[in-house]
């Protein structure tokens, strides 16, 4: 599960949430002191930590922020982080951070640009990173399909894929494609990690990836289809706000586990 | 940078639309999708500021607050990778653009700064204090300061009065904002000019209270430093109880 302040006590005091690993955004914790700094130290002591970044902006034309990347590298070493993932999107333009994930045009020059940057990041960090397929709400001047774009990025950069199954469902709805076909077309041998989350339908024609709702059955079905095609990898339940009672989160985790256990003999334990 | 100019421009146009909401044309883009990005981006900025500045949000009329958010997002190039630190850039932006004068709200800069400093102190990286003991000579000993603090000067006493009242009391105010070493809570102390002078001399010059009193006696040609020293002792005792001062420096033994 993602470690969030709203449910921190369930991880650290009541032990109601006892996941195989926790995921955090490094931007939320780097250089954090005081009460929350101490809480995070305890979390990283008790659970394996995965990082899921927000501000690297791999698809931005701006230069990579190497000072920030150095902070991430130090954070990875300090907390013995197992996985660092980022989004296949851009979040910075004209030297200004935007604090959200904007879609990269699916184009040949974008592939070249993003591949070069992923390689630069991996060289700098001295570890492979995982790149997440993001949800997007409008196409932008695409010259290839999303599936082609992701495949080229992964194969040319040597990065891993963080497959967000909910994002596949959201994009399939928003952009009118078959999510099962899309999953089958992904480089499944490079999937290192899965995200599952809820979403919100904001209009008859648009779903937004919110991480603030329960996972719906069609996304569980798509997850089932996906897991059947994969070797065991870690699976994250993403929930960022609008938290329900802890037993409801347990219910979601148990549903994920029951699907995983149909195909994978052992529970997934991070390497 | 391996982007072709048109791909670069597409990303730039999308970014500018997200920051301003001004009309744009992006090949293949849907109006609903673009509006969604504008909503998501602006909400992120607005929610971050509402969370950081609850009092400012409450006292500013909706139209002024929204104008500030829109102007900030459209015109300020956000530097921090950590959105929770963005309010510090907002404080600087509002001050540099001088909205306090433009909107006849002279307390605005102080209020925003005051609200931000609480967050800064609450989240600042841990700083290890000098070794100390609780027993010592309050007159002549070296007093150890809790290093996790910010001392801020204010022109308007937004920490004492509602803003409309604070407007009537301009002056020189000194606000000590610090973190309790055990509970990690943020604490506040309204310091007088003499308290501030004393604190600075203890914190930065490591002067004893006797040294500080002697210096003041000389500077102001006082006939007797004892009443002054009594005041300084009372201040330090009070602030020691409140954990702004932690104790007395441990004497370092000479190494042979």
Interface residues (C-beta under 8 A of the other chain):
Chain A: X27 X28 X30 X31 X32 X33 X34 X35 X36 X37 X38 X54 X55 X59 X60 X61 X63 X65 X68 X90 X93 X94 X95 X96 X97 X98 X99 X100 X102 X103 X104 X105 X107 X109 X110 X112 X113 X116 X136 X137 X138 X139 X140 X141 X142 X174 X202 X203 X205 X206 X208
Chain B: X1 X2 X3 X4 X6 X7 X8 X10 X11 X12 X14 X15 X16 X18 X19 X26 X27 X28 X29 X30 X32 X33 X34 X36 X37 X40 X41 X44 X45 X48 X76 X77 X78 X79 X80 X81 X82 X83 X84 X86 X122 X123 X124 X125 X126 X127 X148 X179 X184 X185
